[in-house]
Amino acid sequence: MLVLEGVTRRFGAKAAVSGVDLAVAPGSFVGVIGRSGAGKSTLLRMVNRLVEPSEGVIRFGDRDVTALTGRALRDWRARCAMIFQQFNLVGRLDVLTNVLMGRLNAVPASRALVRLWSAEDKAIALAALEQFDIAGLAAERADRLSGGQQQRVAIARALVQEPDIILADEPIASLDPRNTRVVMDALRRINRHYGITVLCNLHSLDLARGCCDRLVGMAAGRVVFDGTPADLTDAAVRELYGLEAAEVLDAPPPAAVRFPAAAAGLAA
């Protein structure tokens, strides 16, 4: 169980996140929604400790995440994988090496620095790429791939960390509708097949309703909604999005992001 208690982050006089209390059950798929600037990205980055909380405690099981340092913090970041909007791949390196970077915490630093990956690590990385139908791109430079392909590589890199939690920060923000479907299918499959908890920041309300078990809505750094997609009424949307609510409510649902009860296979 991931638990946040009174978590706050201030930047100067401004509170980007303020007094968040949240409990996330293992194996759940939670969408974090709200306007730009609501504090969604800061919240996820505090869970991973890429941003330090100004106040409050983050716990995972009996571990105080906010107190971790050194090797223990590196271990936590391996168990709590991060997927970014802009992929964060090394463009000049091939796809397989980018995925193998997810194994850095599991191999001696001396081997990792000179890329002496074991046969087992290579097999794990290739298996992850195969799951997302991109094993054939293993030898390609990462910067030659499409946006959707790069994001699948980033997800494969997160998967080989063997994480308990995946934090996805607007993972489909720069993708077209087809690649949006492919990437969200990939995250949903990881969640259902492996039981990995997923926290995913999403701007699209219809996308969040279509793929998440639970929605957490943020406004001005605070959690103002926490419930199932069916619980998200028009009144709750107006509280979340303010003047943007009409635009969000009137947006046509993306045709490619309705998810069946069972995990869908990944598109090519």
C-alpha positions in Angstrom: 0.0 0.0 0.0 1.3 3.4 -1.0 0.2 6.1 1.5 0.7 9.8 1.4 0.0 11.8 4.6 -0.2 15.5 4.6 2.2 15.8 1.6 3.0 19.4 0.6 5.5 20.9 -1.8 6.2 24.6 -1.8 8.2 26.6 -4.4 8.9 29.8 -2.6 5.6 31.2 -1.3 3.5 29.1 -3.7 2.2 25.6 -2.7 2.2 23.4 -5.8 0.8 20.5 -3.7 -0.9 21.2 -0.4 -1.8 18.7 2.3 -2.5 15.6 0.2 -3.7 12.5 1.9 -3.9 9.5 -0.4 -3.9 5.7 -0.1 -3.3 3.6 -3.2 -4.0 -0.1 -3.1 -1.6 -2.6 -4.7 -2.5 -3.5 -8.3 -4.8 -0.5 -8.9 -4.8 1.8 -11.9 -5.3 5.3 -10.7 -5.7 8.3 -13.0 -4.7 11.7 -11.7 -6.7 14.4 -13.4 -7.0 18.2 -13.3 -6.0 21.4 -15.1 -2.5 22.2 -16.1 -0.7 23.6 -13.0 -3.0 21.6 -10.6 0.0 19.8 -9.0 -0.3 16.5 -10.8 3.3 16.2 -12.0 4.7 17.5 -8.7 2.7 14.9 -6.8 4.1 12.0 -8.9 7.6 13.3 -8.7 7.4 13.5 -4.9 6.4 9.8 -4.8 9.6 9.0 -6.8 11.6 11.5 -4.7 12.6 13.5 -7.8 11.0 16.4 -6.0 11.4 16.5 -2.2 8.2 17.1 -0.1 8.3 20.3 2.0 6.0 18.6 4.6 4.3 15.2 5.1 5.2 11.6 4.9 5.1 9.1 2.0 5.0 5.4 3.0 5.2 2.2 1.1 4.3 -0.7 3.3 6.4 -0.3 6.4 9.0 1.9 4.6 9.2 5.6 5.1 10.0 6.8 1.6 10.6 10.4 2.6 13.5 9.2 4.9 15.4 7.2 2.3 18.9 8.2 1.3 21.8 6.7 -0.7 21.4 3.1 -1.9 18.0 2.7 -0.2 16.7 5.7 -2.3 18.1 4.2 -5.5 16.4 0.9 -4.7 13.1 2.8 -4.2 13.4 4.5 -7.5 14.0 1.1 -9.1 10.8 -0.2 -7.4 8.9 2.9 -8.4 9.6 3.4 -12.1 8.9 6.7 -13.8 7.6 7.2 -17.4 7.9 10.8 -18.7 6.0 12.7 -21.3 9.2 13.3 -23.4 10.3 9.6 -23.1 13.8 10.5 -21.6 15.7 8.0 -23.9 19.3 8.5 -25.0 18.7 9.1 -28.7 22.2 8.1 -29.9 22.0 4.7 -28.3 20.1 1.7 -29.7 16.8 0.6 -28.4 18.1 -2.4 -26.5 20.7 -0.4 -24.6 18.0 2.1 -23.6 15.9 -0.7 -22.2 18.8 -2.2 -20.4 19.3 1.1 -18.6 16.4 -0.1 -16.5 18.6 -2.9 -15.2 21.3 -0.5 -13.8 20.2 -1.0 -10.2 20.4 -4.8 -10.6 24.0 -5.0 -12.0 27.4 -4.0 -10.6 28.3 -0.4 -11.6 31.6 -1.5 -13.2 29.7 -3.7 -15.7 27.0 -1.1 -16.4 29.5 1.6 -17.1 31.1 -0.3 -19.9 27.8 -1.9 -21.0 28.8 -5.5 -20.2 25.3 -6.7 -19.9 24.7 -10.3 -19.0 22.9 -12.7 -21.3 20.1 -12.8 -18.7 19.7 -9.0 -18.7 19.6 -9.0 -22.5 17.0 -11.7 -22.5 14.9 -9.8 -20.0 15.1 -6.6 -22.1 14.3 -8.4 -25.4 11.3 -10.1 -23.8 10.0 -6.7 -22.7 10.4 -5.3 -26.2 8.7 -8.4 -27.6 5.7 -7.8 -25.4 5.2 -4.4 -27.0 5.8 -5.6 -30.5 9.0 -3.7 -31.0 11.7 -6.3 -30.5 12.6 -5.9 -34.2 13.7 -2.4 -33.4 16.3 -3.4 -30.8 19.3 -2.4 -32.9 17.8 0.9 -34.1 18.9 4.3 -32.7 16.2 5.5 -30.3 16.0 8.9 -32.0 15.0 7.3 -35.3 11.8 5.9 -33.8 8.3 7.5 -33.9 6.9 9.1 -30.7 4.7 6.1 -30.0 7.6 3.7 -30.5 9.8 5.7 -28.2 7.2 5.7 -25.5 6.8 1.9 -25.7 10.6 1.7 -25.4 10.4 3.8 -22.2 7.6 1.6 -20.9 9.8 -1.5 -21.6 12.6 0.2 -19.7 10.3 0.7 -16.7 9.1 -2.9 -16.9 12.6 -4.4 -16.7 13.2 -2.5 -13.4 10.7 -5.1 -12.0 8.8 -2.3 -10.2 6.0 -2.4 -7.7 4.7 0.9 -9.0 4.8 2.7 -12.3 4.4 6.5 -12.3 3.4 7.8 -15.8 3.5 11.6 -16.1 1.3 12.6 -19.1 2.6 9.6 -21.1 0.5 10.3 -24.2 0.5 14.1 -24.2 2.5 14.3 -27.4 1.0 11.3 -29.3 -1.6 11.0 -32.0 -4.8 9.0 -31.3 -3.5 5.7 -32.6 -0.3 5.8 -30.6 -2.3 7.0 -27.6 -4.3 3.7 -27.8 -1.1 1.6 -28.1 0.6 3.3 -25.2 -2.4 3.1 -22.9 -3.0 -0.5 -23.9 0.6 -1.2 -22.9 0.1 0.4 -19.4 -3.2 -1.4 -18.9 -1.6 -4.7 -19.8 1.2 -4.2 -17.4 -1.3 -3.4 -14.7 -3.5 -6.4 -15.3 -1.0 -9.0 -16.3 1.7 -8.3 -13.7 -0.4 -6.6 -11.0 1.8 -3.5 -11.0 0.2 -0.5 -9.5 0.0 2.4 -12.1 -0.5 6.1 -11.2 -1.0 8.0 -14.4 -1.4 11.8 -14.9 -3.9 12.4 -17.7 -5.2 15.6 -19.3 -8.0 13.9 -21.3 -11.0 13.3 -19.1 -12.6 10.7 -21.5 -9.3 8.8 -21.6 -9.1 8.7 -17.8 -12.7 7.5 -17.6 -12.1 4.9 -20.2 -9.0 3.2 -18.7 -8.7 3.9 -15.0 -10.3 2.0 -12.0 -10.1 5.1 -9.8 -9.7 8.9 -10.5 -8.0 11.4 -8.2 -8.8 15.0 -9.2 -6.6 17.9 -8.2 -7.2 21.6 -8.2 -4.8 24.3 -6.9 -2.6 21.6 -5.4 -5.3 19.8 -3.4 -7.3 16.6 -3.9 -10.9 17.7 -4.5 -12.2 14.4 -6.0 -11.4 10.8 -5.3 -13.7 8.0 -6.6 -14.6 5.8 -9.5 -15.1 7.1 -13.1 -18.8 6.7 -12.6 -18.7 9.0 -9.6 -17.2 11.9 -11.6 -20.3 14.0 -12.1 -20.5 17.2 -14.2 -20.5 19.2 -10.9 -17.2 17.5 -9.9 -15.7 18.3 -13.3 -16.6 21.9 -12.9 -14.9 22.1 -9.6 -11.8 20.5 -11.1 -11.5 22.4 -14.3 -13.2 25.8 -13.5 -13.6 27.9 -16.7 -12.2 25.0 -18.8 -15.0 22.6 -17.7 -17.3 23.3 -20.6 -14.5 22.5 -23.1 -13.6 19.3 -21.2 -17.2 18.2 -20.9 -18.0 18.9 -24.6 -14.9 17.2 -25.9 -15.8 14.1 -28.1 -14.5 10.9 -26.6 -11.4 9.5 -28.3 -12.6 6.6 -30.5 -9.5 4.5 -29.8 -9.3 4.5 -26.0 -12.3 2.5 -24.8 -10.9 -0.5 -22.9 -12.6 -3.9 -22.6 -13.0 -5.7 -19.3 -10.1 -7.9 -20.2 -6.7 -6.5 -21.2 -6.4 -5.9 -24.9 -3.5 -7.2 -27.0 -1.0 -4.6 -28.1 -1.3 -3.1 -31.6 1.7 -3.2 -33.9 
